[in-house]
Amino acid sequence: MYLKNYMEAVVFNLMDGVLKDFNCCTCKKCTLDIAALALNDLPSKYVVTEKGEVYVKIKALQQQFEVDVISAIIKAAVIVKRNPRHDE
C-alpha cells in the first residue's frame, strides 16, 4: 500500500494539453513550477487503497472537477510565464 495525492496525476494528465495551447515555456523547471502552483491551489485527494483510487477517479470525471483543475493550471502558467525561473 502507498499514499498518493491523486490530484498530481490529474494535473499532469491535463497539463500538457493546456500548456500546448497557452504558448509558455515547457522546460522541466517551468513545468514543475506550474504543477506545484496549481496543486497548491487545488484540494488534495489522497488515496491509499485501490478502492479509494477508484472513488477519486469517478469524481475526476465530473465536468466541474476538470474545469477547476484546468483553471488552476492556467492561473499557475500565467504566474510562471511572467516570472520564469529557468534562467536561475
Secondary structure per residue as TSV (DSSP state, phi and psi in degrees):
chain	resnum	aa	ss	phi	psi
A	1	M	-	360.0	151.9
A	2	Y	-	-147.1	160.6
A	3	L	-	-104.7	129.6
A	4	K	E	-142.2	137.6
A	5	N	E	-84.7	101.5
A	6	Y	H	-61.5	-23.8
A	7	M	H	-59.8	-30.2
A	8	E	H	-59.0	-45.7
A	9	A	H	-63.0	-40.9
A	10	V	H	-64.1	-46.3
A	11	V	H	-61.4	-48.7
A	12	F	H	-67.1	-31.6
A	13	N	H	-68.3	-35.4
A	14	L	H	-90.1	-22.5
A	15	M	H	-63.5	-42.2
A	16	D	H	-57.3	-46.0
A	17	G	H	-65.2	-40.0
A	18	V	H	-67.4	-46.6
A	19	L	H	-69.0	-29.3
A	20	K	H	-61.0	-37.6
A	21	D	H	-89.6	-4.7
A	22	F	H	-98.2	-13.5
A	23	N	T	57.3	55.3
A	24	C	-	-129.2	168.6
A	25	C	-	-61.4	137.5
A	26	T	-	-120.8	26.5
A	27	C	S	-64.7	164.4
A	28	K	H	-58.8	-42.2
A	29	K	H	-64.5	-46.3
A	30	C	H	-65.5	-41.2
A	31	T	H	-61.9	-44.2
A	32	L	H	-68.2	-35.9
A	33	D	H	-62.7	-43.3
A	34	I	H	-62.9	-45.4
A	35	A	H	-61.4	-44.2
A	36	A	H	-62.5	-45.4
A	37	L	H	-64.1	-43.3
A	38	A	H	-63.7	-44.6
A	39	L	H	-64.7	-34.0
A	40	N	H	-69.1	-20.9
A	41	D	H	-92.8	-8.0
A	42	L	S	-112.3	153.7
A	43	P	-	-70.9	141.9
A	44	S	-	-71.3	146.8
A	45	K	-	-130.7	81.7
A	46	Y	E	-81.4	138.9
A	47	V	E	-130.4	149.1
A	48	V	-	-121.3	-40.4
A	49	T	S	-107.8	165.3
A	50	E	H	-61.4	-37.1
A	51	K	H	-61.4	-43.6
A	52	G	H	-62.5	-39.7
A	53	E	H	-65.9	-39.0
A	54	V	H	-63.4	-43.0
A	55	Y	H	-59.7	-44.5
A	56	V	H	-67.9	-37.4
A	57	K	H	-63.1	-39.5
A	58	I	H	-62.7	-44.7
A	59	K	H	-63.6	-34.2
A	60	A	H	-65.6	-21.0
A	61	L	T	-76.6	-14.5
A	62	Q	S	-67.5	137.0
A	63	Q	H	-60.1	-43.5
A	64	Q	H	-64.1	-35.3
A	65	F	H	-60.0	-46.5
A	66	E	H	-64.9	-40.3
A	67	V	H	-60.9	-41.6
A	68	D	H	-63.5	-40.6
A	69	V	H	-67.9	-45.2
A	70	I	H	-62.5	-41.1
A	71	S	H	-60.9	-43.0
A	72	A	H	-65.6	-38.4
A	73	I	H	-65.5	-44.1
A	74	I	H	-63.6	-45.1
A	75	K	H	-57.8	-45.0
A	76	A	H	-66.8	-39.4
A	77	A	H	-64.0	-37.2
A	78	V	H	-62.2	-44.4
A	79	I	H	-63.3	-46.8
A	80	V	H	-68.9	-36.7
A	81	K	H	-62.8	-37.7
A	82	R	H	-75.5	-28.6
A	83	N	S	-136.2	64.6
A	84	P	-	-66.8	142.8
A	85	R	-	-106.5	6.2
A	86	H	T	-70.0	-12.9
A	87	D	T	-88.2	-6.7
A	88	E	-	-73.1	360.0
